Amino acid sequence: MKITEIIVRKRFSSGPLYAIVTVIFDGVLAVHDIKAAKRQSGKLIAVMPTRTDAFGKSRDVVHPTDDGFREQLEREIEKKLFA
Protein backbone atom coordinates (compact mmCIF):
# COMPACT_ATOMS: atom_id res chain seq x y z
CA MET A 1 0.00 0.00 0.00
CA LYS A 2 1.39 3.37 -0.99
CA ILE A 3 0.65 6.73 0.56
CA THR A 4 -0.64 8.85 -2.32
CA GLU A 5 -1.71 11.99 -0.46
CA ILE A 6 -1.56 13.59 2.98
CA ILE A 7 -4.04 16.36 3.76
CA VAL A 8 -3.35 18.58 6.78
CA ARG A 9 -6.78 19.27 8.26
CA LYS A 10 -5.75 21.32 11.30
CA ARG A 11 -2.47 22.67 12.68
CA PHE A 12 -1.66 23.55 16.28
CA SER A 13 0.83 26.23 17.31
CA SER A 14 1.53 25.08 20.86
CA GLY A 15 1.62 21.89 22.88
CA PRO A 16 2.67 18.40 21.84
CA LEU A 17 0.08 18.10 19.05
CA TYR A 18 1.36 19.36 15.66
CA ALA A 19 -1.63 18.59 13.44
CA ILE A 20 -4.54 16.38 12.50
CA VAL A 21 -4.19 14.80 9.08
CA THR A 22 -5.97 12.58 6.58
CA VAL A 23 -3.84 10.03 4.74
CA ILE A 24 -4.94 8.59 1.39
CA PHE A 25 -3.61 5.17 0.37
CA ASP A 26 -3.42 4.01 -3.26
CA GLY A 27 -5.75 6.87 -4.18
CA VAL A 28 -8.75 4.86 -2.91
CA LEU A 29 -8.64 4.57 0.90
CA ALA A 30 -8.77 7.54 3.30
CA VAL A 31 -7.88 7.38 6.99
CA HIS A 32 -9.08 10.50 8.81
CA ASP A 33 -8.11 11.99 12.17
CA ILE A 34 -4.53 10.78 12.47
CA LYS A 35 -2.87 13.00 15.04
CA ALA A 36 0.74 14.06 14.50
CA ALA A 37 2.30 14.65 17.91
CA LYS A 38 5.78 14.88 19.36
CA ARG A 39 7.26 12.58 21.96
CA GLN A 40 9.40 13.89 24.80
CA SER A 41 12.42 12.98 22.65
CA GLY A 42 11.10 15.41 20.00
CA LYS A 43 10.37 12.62 17.49
CA LEU A 44 7.10 12.82 15.60
CA ILE A 45 4.59 10.04 16.23
CA ALA A 46 1.38 9.22 14.35
CA VAL A 47 -1.46 8.63 16.81
CA MET A 48 -4.14 6.52 15.18
CA PRO A 49 -7.86 7.38 15.38
CA THR A 50 -9.63 5.68 18.28
CA ARG A 51 -13.12 4.99 19.53
CA THR A 52 -14.43 3.91 22.90
CA ASP A 53 -16.36 0.63 23.03
CA ALA A 54 -19.42 -0.15 25.16
CA PHE A 55 -17.14 -1.20 28.05
CA GLY A 56 -15.29 2.13 28.12
CA LYS A 57 -12.13 0.69 26.54
CA SER A 58 -10.43 2.85 23.92
CA ARG A 59 -9.35 1.01 20.76
CA ASP A 60 -7.61 2.02 17.56
CA VAL A 61 -10.01 2.13 14.62
CA VAL A 62 -7.11 1.47 12.25
CA HIS A 63 -3.40 0.94 12.86
CA PRO A 64 -0.24 -0.29 11.12
CA THR A 65 0.65 -3.89 11.90
CA ASP A 66 4.25 -3.46 10.76
CA ASP A 67 6.84 -1.22 12.44
CA GLY A 68 8.47 -0.41 9.11
CA PHE A 69 5.19 0.85 7.68
CA ARG A 70 4.51 2.93 10.82
CA GLU A 71 7.95 4.55 10.45
CA GLN A 72 7.28 5.26 6.77
CA LEU A 73 3.91 6.81 7.64
CA GLU A 74 5.49 9.02 10.31
CA ARG A 75 8.28 10.11 7.93
CA GLU A 76 5.79 11.04 5.20
CA ILE A 77 3.60 13.00 7.62
CA GLU A 78 6.67 14.79 8.99
CA LYS A 79 7.78 15.71 5.44
CA LYS A 80 4.35 17.16 4.68
CA LEU A 81 4.22 19.18 7.91
CA PHE A 82 7.72 20.61 7.83
CA ALA A 83 8.45 20.93 4.09
All heavy atoms as an XYZ file, in Angstrom:
658
protein
N       0.837     -1.175      0.000
C       0.000      0.000      0.000
C       0.883      1.240      0.000
O       1.788      1.346      0.805
C      -0.874     -0.016      1.256
C      -2.289      0.313      0.988
S      -3.245      0.290      2.488
C      -4.621     -0.572      1.852
N       0.598      2.151     -0.893
C       1.387      3.371     -0.992
C       0.576      4.568     -0.514
O      -0.622      4.655     -0.771
C       1.833      3.615     -2.413
C       2.848      2.612     -2.886
C       3.463      3.070     -4.181
C       4.459      2.045     -4.616
N       5.802      2.511     -4.592
N       1.267      5.476      0.145
C       0.651      6.734      0.559
C       0.638      7.627     -0.673
O       1.690      7.928     -1.239
C       1.449      7.383      1.699
C       1.444      6.475      2.925
C       0.894      8.764      2.024
C       2.434      6.879      4.000
N      -0.547      8.028     -1.120
C      -0.638      8.852     -2.320
C      -0.934     10.308     -2.015
O      -0.685     11.162     -2.863
C      -1.701      8.298     -3.289
O      -2.933      8.119     -2.593
C      -1.266      6.972     -3.874
N      -1.438     10.598     -0.813
C      -1.714     11.992     -0.460
C      -1.832     12.114      1.059
O      -2.329     11.205      1.720
C      -3.012     12.457     -1.112
C      -3.292     13.931     -0.945
C      -4.538     14.390     -1.699
O      -5.210     13.565     -2.335
O      -4.823     15.591     -1.634
N      -1.369     13.248      1.569
C      -1.557     13.593      2.976
C      -2.177     14.975      3.006
O      -1.637     15.916      2.419
C      -0.236     13.574      3.763
C       0.353     12.156      3.769
C      -0.454     14.081      5.191
C       1.719     12.042      4.385
N      -3.318     15.089      3.667
C      -4.037     16.358      3.764
C      -3.968     16.822      5.213
O      -4.414     16.096      6.113
C      -5.503     16.198      3.326
C      -5.576     15.678      1.893
C      -6.267     17.513      3.490
C      -6.917     15.107      1.508
N      -3.409     18.011      5.428
C      -3.355     18.581      6.776
C      -4.690     19.260      7.030
O      -5.047     20.215      6.358
C      -2.184     19.580      6.920
C      -2.171     20.168      8.320
C      -0.864     18.903      6.600
N      -5.435     18.744      7.988
C      -6.778     19.270      8.256
C      -6.766     20.378      9.297
O      -7.576     21.291      9.246
C      -7.687     18.131      8.690
C      -7.828     17.117      7.540
C      -8.766     15.998      7.804
N     -10.058     16.489      8.229
C     -10.859     15.817      9.036
N     -10.503     14.647      9.500
N     -12.026     16.305      9.371
N      -5.847     20.285     10.268
C      -5.753     21.318     11.299
C      -4.346     21.319     11.865
O      -3.756     20.271     12.079
C      -6.769     21.042     12.418
C      -6.844     22.131     13.444
C      -8.010     21.922     14.393
C      -8.084     23.123     15.327
N      -9.218     23.024     16.234
N      -3.795     22.519     12.071
C      -2.466     22.671     12.683
C      -2.619     23.302     14.054
O      -3.537     24.075     14.298
C      -1.575     23.559     11.828
C      -1.116     22.913     10.551
C      -0.142     23.844      9.824
N       0.239     23.302      8.558
C       1.364     22.632      8.342
N       2.215     22.453      9.320
N       1.648     22.175      7.135
N      -1.672     22.984     14.939
C      -1.658     23.548     16.284
C      -0.330     24.264     16.501
O       0.716     23.771     16.097
C      -1.846     22.444     17.321
C      -3.156     21.725     17.170
C      -3.250     20.587     16.383
C      -4.297     22.200     17.785
C      -4.461     19.921     16.221
C      -5.515     21.547     17.630
C      -5.593     20.405     16.853
N      -0.377     25.418     17.145
C       0.835     26.227     17.306
C       1.537     25.994     18.638
O       2.671     26.419     18.819
C       0.500     27.714     17.143
O      -0.473     28.094     18.085
N       0.873     25.333     19.578
C       1.526     25.078     20.862
C       1.109     23.712     21.390
O       0.104     23.139     20.958
C       1.148     26.172     21.869
O      -0.232     26.162     22.112
N       1.896     23.201     22.303
C       1.615     21.891     22.877
C       2.230     20.778     22.068
O       2.873     21.007     21.046
N       2.035     19.536     22.510
C       2.665     18.396     21.837
C       2.002     17.983     20.525
O       2.579     17.234     19.759
C       2.551     17.271     22.870
C       1.355     17.634     23.678
C       1.330     19.143     23.725
N       0.790     18.473     20.267
C       0.077     18.096     19.052
C       0.430     19.071     17.923
O       0.237     20.272     18.053
C      -1.431     18.100     19.308
C      -2.331     17.504     18.252
C      -1.976     16.048     17.969
C      -3.783     17.614     18.694
N       0.994     18.533     16.814
C       1.357     19.358     15.661
C       0.164     19.592     14.747
O      -0.071     20.686     14.279
C       2.442     18.687     14.817
C       3.821     18.653     15.413
C       4.486     17.443     15.582
C       4.478     19.816     15.781
C       5.759     17.394     16.107
C       5.758     19.769     16.303
C       6.396     18.563     16.471
O       7.650     18.527     16.988
N      -0.571     18.487     14.451
C      -1.626     18.595     13.439
C      -2.527     17.369     13.474
O      -2.197     16.348     14.074
C      -1.008     18.722     12.056
N      -3.657     17.510     12.785
C      -4.541     16.382     12.505
C      -4.565     16.237     10.985
O      -4.767     17.218     10.268
C      -5.955     16.617     13.061
C      -5.887     16.742     14.595
C      -6.891     15.476     12.645
C      -7.195     17.116     15.246
N      -4.325     15.015     10.511
C      -4.195     14.797      9.075
C      -5.100     13.669      8.595
O      -5.552     12.840      9.372
C      -2.729     14.476      8.678
C      -1.793     15.588      9.089
C      -2.275     13.157      9.259
N      -5.332     13.685      7.295
C      -5.969     12.577      6.583
C      -4.912     12.006      5.654
O      -4.197     12.755      4.988
C      -7.175     13.077      5.760
O      -8.183     13.527      6.664
C      -7.734     11.984      4.870
N      -4.800     10.693      5.621
C      -3.840     10.029      4.741
C      -4.625      9.179      3.742
O      -5.516      8.420      4.120
C      -2.855      9.145      5.536
C      -1.887      8.453      4.599
C      -2.094      9.977      6.560
N      -4.292      9.349      2.461
C      -4.939      8.590      1.387
C      -3.946      7.523      0.900
O      -2.791      7.825      0.617
C      -5.337      9.516      0.215
C      -6.050     10.729      0.749
C      -6.071      8.719     -0.868
C      -7.461     10.928      0.499
N      -4.430      6.298      0.813
C      -3.615      5.171      0.374
C      -4.084      4.701     -0.997
O      -5.290      4.510     -1.210
C      -3.721      4.016      1.374
C      -3.184      4.353      2.731
C      -4.020      4.852      3.716
C      -1.839      4.195      3.019
C      -3.534      5.173      4.968
C      -1.341      4.511      4.270
C      -2.193      5.002      5.246
N      -3.144      4.510     -1.908
C      -3.420      4.009     -3.262
C      -4.512      4.794     -3.978
O      -5.151      4.277     -4.892
C      -3.793      2.526     -3.223
C      -2.621      1.643     -2.818
O      -1.462      2.073     -2.998
O      -2.863      0.533     -2.321
N      -4.747      6.033     -3.549
C      -5.755      6.873     -4.179
C      -7.188      6.424     -3.947
O      -8.107      6.986     -4.517
N      -7.392      5.405     -3.074
C      -8.749      4.858     -2.906
C      -9.196      4.668     -1.459
O     -10.359      4.391     -1.215
C      -8.901      3.504     -3.649
C      -8.752      3.672     -5.145
C      -7.937      2.471     -3.116
N      -8.287      4.790     -0.508
C      -8.638      4.571      0.897
C      -8.168      5.751      1.734
O      -6.979      6.084      1.715
C      -7.987      3.280      1.422
C      -8.184      2.982      2.905
C      -9.646      2.642      3.181
C      -7.276      1.852      3.339
N      -9.101      6.392      2.459
C      -8.767      7.540      3.298
C      -8.860      7.155      4.768
O      -9.824      6.506      5.187
C      -9.712      8.698      3.014
N      -7.847      7.545      5.543
C      -7.880      7.381      6.994
C      -7.848      8.784      7.578
O      -6.871      9.519      7.406
C      -6.697      6.535      7.509
C      -6.746      6.427      9.028
C      -6.710      5.151      6.876
N      -8.933      9.161      8.243
C      -9.080     10.496      8.807
C      -8.636     10.521     10.276
O      -8.578      9.480     10.935
C     -10.550     10.940      8.752
C     -11.112     10.988      7.375
N     -10.777     11.960      6.466
C     -11.995     10.171      6.751
C     -11.438     11.750      5.340
N     -12.178     10.669      5.487
N      -8.364     11.726     10.746
C      -8.115     11.994     12.169
C      -6.877     11.316     12.740
O      -6.851     10.909     13.902
C      -9.342     11.642     13.014
C     -10.544     12.495     12.648
O     -10.341     13.631     12.178
O     -11.680     12.034     12.827
N      -5.823     11.212     11.939
C      -4.532     10.777     12.467
C      -3.886     12.006     13.091
O      -3.782     13.049     12.448
C      -3.638     10.185     11.364
C      -4.277      8.928     10.779
C      -2.242      9.886     11.906
C      -3.544      8.357      9.585
N      -3.476     11.875     14.343
C      -2.867     13.000     15.043
C      -1.351     12.896     14.933
O      -0.777     11.844     15.173
C      -3.291     12.998     16.503
C      -4.769     13.239     16.679
C      -5.145     13.167     18.136
C      -6.636     13.349     18.252
N      -7.314     12.129     18.610
N      -0.716     13.988     14.547
C       0.739     14.063     14.496
C       1.175     14.793     15.763
O       0.840     15.957     15.966
C       1.203     14.818     13.264
N       1.885     14.088     16.625
C       2.304     14.645     17.911
C       3.790     14.411     18.103
O       4.397     13.607     17.395
C       1.518     13.992     19.042
N       4.369     15.110     19.077
C       5.783     14.879     19.355
C       5.941     14.179     20.695
O       5.213     14.445     21.649
C       6.587     16.168     19.318
C       6.262     17.172     20.389
C       7.162     18.379     20.258
C       6.657     19.480     21.194
N       7.438     20.677     21.076
N       6.888     13.260     20.717
C       7.258     12.580     21.957
C       8.176     13.492     22.754
O       8.631     14.525     22.255
C       7.988     11.287     21.650
C       7.127     10.251     21.021
C       7.905      8.980     20.868
N       7.002      7.925     20.419
C       7.389      6.718     20.152
N       8.658      6.385     20.258
N       6.523      5.813     19.765
N       8.478     13.105     23.979
C       9.404     13.889     24.798
C      10.774     13.983     24.138
O      11.476     14.975     24.299
C       9.532     13.283     26.193
C       8.298     13.520     27.043
C       8.437     12.943     28.430
O       9.253     12.065     28.679
N       7.628     13.453     29.343
N      11.133     12.983     23.353
C      12.416     12.985     22.649
C      12.421     13.970     21.480
O      13.458     14.233     20.890
C      12.730     11.585     22.125
O      11.791     11.219     21.128
N      11.221     14.489     21.127
C      11.104     15.409     20.004
C      10.720     14.727     18.711
O      10.420     15.377     17.723
N      10.721     13.384     18.689
C      10.372     12.624     17.494
C       8.871     12.699     17.239
O       8.066     12.643     18.153
C      10.794     11.165     17.687
C      10.551     10.287     16.491
C      10.988      8.852     16.801
C      10.847      7.974     15.599
N       9.533      7.438     15.387
N       8.499     12.803     15.968
C       7.095     12.820     15.598
C       6.519     11.410     15.679
O       7.170     10.443     15.318
C       6.923     13.347     14.170
C       5.472     13.457     13.714
C       5.207     14.822     13.118
C       5.124     12.362     12.747
N       5.294     11.315     16.162
C       4.589     10.040     16.229
C       3.204     10.224     15.622
O       2.593     11.280     15.762
C       4.494      9.511     17.679
C       3.811      8.147     17.712
C       3.793     10.494     18.576
C       3.870      7.452     19.059
N       2.738      9.215     14.913
C       1.385      9.220     14.350
C       0.477      8.494     15.336
O       0.669      7.309     15.607
C       1.362      8.533     12.990
N      -0.509      9.212     15.871
C      -1.460      8.634     16.811
C      -2.723      8.286     16.022
O      -3.369      9.166     15.452
C      -1.778      9.624     17.961
C      -2.763      9.002     18.932
C      -0.495     10.065     18.662
N      -3.037      7.010     15.994
C      -4.144      6.524     15.177
C      -5.498      6.925     15.763
O      -5.626      7.113     16.970
C      -4.079      4.999     15.074
C      -2.840      4.487     14.368
S      -2.803      4.978     12.649
C      -1.334      5.960     12.613
N      -6.516      7.045     14.897
C      -7.859      7.375     15.381
C      -8.387      6.255     16.283
O      -8.132      5.077     16.024
C      -8.696      7.511     14.113
C      -7.897      6.900     13.026
C      -6.468      6.881     13.446
N      -9.107      6.650     17.326
C      -9.632      5.677     18.278
C     -11.129      5.875     18.491
O     -11.693      6.908     18.126
C      -8.942      5.809     19.652
O      -9.191      7.108     20.170
C      -7.454      5.560     19.558
N     -11.735      4.868     19.075
C     -13.122      4.990     19.529
C     -13.222      4.233     20.839
O     -12.420      3.343     21.125
C     -14.112      4.469     18.504
C     -14.099      2.978     18.316
C     -15.177      2.542     17.331
N     -15.101      1.120     17.113
C     -15.858      0.231     17.738
N     -16.756      0.610     18.616
N     -15.725     -1.053     17.479
N     -14.216      4.576     21.630
C     -14.427      3.912     22.900
C     -15.562      2.904     22.738
O     -16.638      3.246     22.241
C     -14.771      4.943     23.993
O     -13.715      5.902     24.042
C     -14.907      4.292     25.345
N     -15.324      1.657     23.171
C     -16.356      0.630     23.031
C     -17.368      0.712     24.171
O     -17.277      1.571     25.052
C     -15.738     -0.766     22.896
C     -15.008     -1.254     24.136
O     -15.205     -0.682     25.232
O     -14.233     -2.222     24.021
N     -18.333     -0.170     24.171
C     -19.415     -0.155     25.163
C     -18.912     -0.391     26.589
O     -19.609     -0.065     27.554
C     -20.451     -1.221     24.792
N     -17.709     -0.930     26.732
C     -17.140     -1.201     28.048
C     -16.214     -0.087     28.524
O     -15.551     -0.215     29.542
C     -16.394     -2.540     28.027
C     -17.272     -3.682     27.600
C     -17.163     -4.200     26.327
C     -18.220     -4.210     28.458
C     -17.985     -5.244     25.908
C     -19.041     -5.248     28.060
C     -18.924     -5.768     26.780
N     -16.137      0.999     27.744
C     -15.295      2.126     28.116
C     -13.838      1.962     27.731
O     -13.000      2.775     28.100
N     -13.511      0.929     26.969
C     -12.126      0.690     26.543
C     -11.879      1.395     25.216
O     -12.650      1.264     24.272
C     -11.872     -0.806     26.404
C     -10.441     -1.117     26.019
C     -10.091     -2.537     26.329
C      -8.754     -2.894     25.763
N      -7.659     -2.760     26.633
N     -10.792      2.131     25.140
C     -10.431      2.847     23.921
C      -9.645      1.913     23.006
O      -8.716      1.237     23.450
C      -9.593      4.069     24.299
O      -9.315      4.834     23.171
N     -10.020      1.880     21.736
C      -9.354      1.009     20.759
C      -9.053      1.791     19.481
O      -9.832      2.644     19.077
C     -10.249     -0.177     20.402
C     -10.563     -1.076     21.551
C     -11.410     -2.243     21.067
N     -11.813     -3.106     22.157
C     -11.117     -4.152     22.580
N      -9.988     -4.466     22.006
N     -11.558     -4.887     23.582
N      -7.927      1.434     18.864
C      -7.606      2.022     17.565
C      -8.640      1.554     16.538
O      -8.994      0.382     16.501
C      -6.225      1.587     17.085
C      -5.089      2.262     17.827
O      -5.346      3.244     18.536
O      -3.945      1.796     17.677
N      -9.101      2.480     15.710
C     -10.011      2.133     14.621
C      -9.211      1.473     13.504
O      -9.654      0.528     12.861
C     -10.738      3.393     14.104
C     -11.592      3.078     12.888
C     -11.579      4.007     15.203
N      -8.016      1.977     13.281
C      -7.112      1.466     12.255
C      -5.692      1.671     12.770
O      -5.437      2.614     13.526
C      -7.344      2.196     10.899
C      -7.046      3.655     11.002
C      -6.560      1.570      9.776
N      -4.789      0.769     12.418
C      -3.404      0.935     12.855
C      -2.478      0.082     11.993
O      -2.891     -0.950     11.468
C      -3.237      0.571     14.329
C      -3.564     -0.863     14.635
N      -2.655     -1.873     14.542
C      -4.736     -1.443     14.997
C      -3.229     -3.020     14.863
N      -4.504     -2.778     15.134
N      -1.220      0.520     11.856
C      -0.240     -0.290     11.120
C       0.080     -1.559     11.913
O       0.151     -1.519     13.140
C       0.999      0.604     11.032
C       0.548      1.963     11.415
C      -0.665      1.808     12.255
N       0.270     -2.650     11.235
C       0.651     -3.894     11.898
C       2.134     -4.191     11.712
O       2.618     -5.212     12.181
C      -0.179     -5.083     11.367
O       0.020     -5.185      9.959
C      -1.649     -4.897     11.681
N       2.827     -3.283     11.067
C       4.246     -3.463     10.758
C       5.000     -2.208     11.175
O       4.614     -1.089     10.806
C       4.390     -3.707      9.248
C       5.820     -3.843      8.823
O       6.398     -4.918      9.060
O       6.363     -2.867      8.266
N       6.067     -2.378     11.968
C       6.845     -1.223     12.442
C       7.451     -0.422     11.298
O       7.514      0.802     11.361
C       7.951     -1.673     13.400
C       7.420     -2.114     14.752
O       6.282     -1.735     15.116
O       8.147     -2.860     15.445
N       7.889     -1.104     10.256
C       8.472     -0.409      9.106
C       7.462      0.504      8.427
O       7.789      1.625      8.038
N       6.227      0.028      8.305
C       5.190      0.848      7.682
C       4.841      2.036      8.571
O       4.634      3.143      8.086
C       3.938      0.029      7.364
C       2.908      0.823      6.608
C       3.090      1.096      5.268
C       1.792      1.324      7.248
C       2.162      1.857      4.566
C       0.862      2.080      6.563
C       1.041      2.345      5.218
N       4.784      1.824      9.892
C       4.514      2.930     10.817
C       5.596      4.003     10.680
O       5.296      5.191     10.612
C       4.437      2.457     12.263
C       4.233      3.613     13.251
C       4.152      3.159     14.685
N       2.904      2.507     14.977
C       1.781      3.145     15.263
N       1.738      4.463     15.268
N       0.687      2.472     15.542
N       6.850      3.596     10.610
C       7.950      4.548     10.453
C       7.830      5.308      9.136
O       8.051      6.520      9.086
C       9.297      3.828     10.550
C       9.600      3.325     11.948
C      10.796      2.397     12.011
O      11.501      2.228     10.986
O      11.024      1.829     13.089
N       7.470      4.616      8.070
C       7.276      5.264      6.767
C       6.149      6.287      6.853
O       6.274      7.411      6.372
C       6.955      4.228      5.688
C       6.636      4.847      4.338
C       6.070      3.836      3.354
O       5.979      2.647      3.623
N       5.673      4.331      2.205
N       5.052      5.915      7.474
C       3.908      6.812      7.637
C       4.322      8.061      8.416
O       4.022      9.186      8.012
C       2.772      6.076      8.361
C       1.530      6.875      8.698
C       0.836      7.355      7.432
C       0.578      6.031      9.546
N       5.048      7.882      9.499
C       5.487      9.018     10.314
C       6.448      9.915      9.541
O       6.363     11.143      9.616
C       6.107      8.516     11.619
C       5.071      7.912     12.535
C       5.621      7.193     13.753
O       6.840      6.917     13.808
O       4.815      6.898     14.642
N       7.357      9.321      8.760
C       8.285     10.115      7.934
C       7.535     10.949      6.906
O       7.837     12.117      6.693
C       9.296      9.211      7.221
C      10.484      8.815      8.039
C      11.589      8.196      7.186
N      11.123      7.155      6.272
C      11.030      5.870      6.573
N      11.368      5.439      7.766
N      10.615      4.998      5.668
N       6.553     10.330      6.237
C       5.791     11.036      5.202
C       4.957     12.169      5.800
O       4.866     13.249      5.219
C       4.893     10.068      4.440
C       5.641      9.051      3.602
C       6.449      9.681      2.484
O       5.958     10.640      1.843
O       7.577      9.218      2.249
N       4.357     11.941      6.951
C       3.596     13.003      7.624
C       4.533     14.129      8.025
O       4.232     15.315      7.830
C       2.825     12.454      8.842
C       1.702     11.529      8.379
C       2.269     13.591      9.694
C       1.009     10.763      9.505
N       5.692     13.781      8.579
C       6.672     14.788      8.986
C       7.129     15.628      7.797
O       7.232     16.846      7.879
C       7.857     14.105      9.658
C       8.819     15.062     10.326
C       9.840     14.328     11.186
O      10.207     13.189     10.860
O      10.277     14.945     12.163
N       7.389     14.976      6.660
C       7.780     15.712      5.437
C       6.707     16.708      5.037
O       7.008     17.839      4.667
C       8.026     14.745      4.279
C       9.407     14.157      4.252
C       9.691     13.556      2.886
C       9.470     12.075      2.900
N       9.854     11.428      1.638
N       5.466     16.283      5.078
C       4.354     17.159      4.683
C       4.222     18.343      5.632
O       4.005     19.473      5.195
C       3.048     16.341      4.672
C       1.822     17.120      4.358
C       1.788     17.546      2.894
C       0.482     18.249      2.574
N       0.325     18.496      1.158
N       4.393     18.114      6.926
C       4.219     19.181      7.908
C       5.356     20.201      7.920
O       5.124     21.368      8.165
C       4.065     18.584      9.318
C       2.782     17.807      9.579
C       2.832     17.185     10.968
C       1.572     18.708      9.447
N       6.563     19.729      7.667
C       7.724     20.606      7.826
C       8.468     20.884      6.526
O       9.625     21.297      6.538
C       8.667     20.014      8.872
C       7.979     19.803     10.195
C       7.756     18.525     10.676
C       7.527     20.878     10.938
C       7.102     18.328     11.874
C       6.875     20.689     12.138
C       6.670     19.397     12.614
N       7.810     20.681      5.405
C       8.446     20.925      4.093
C       8.524     22.412      3.808
O       7.819     23.227      4.259
C       7.655     20.229      3.013
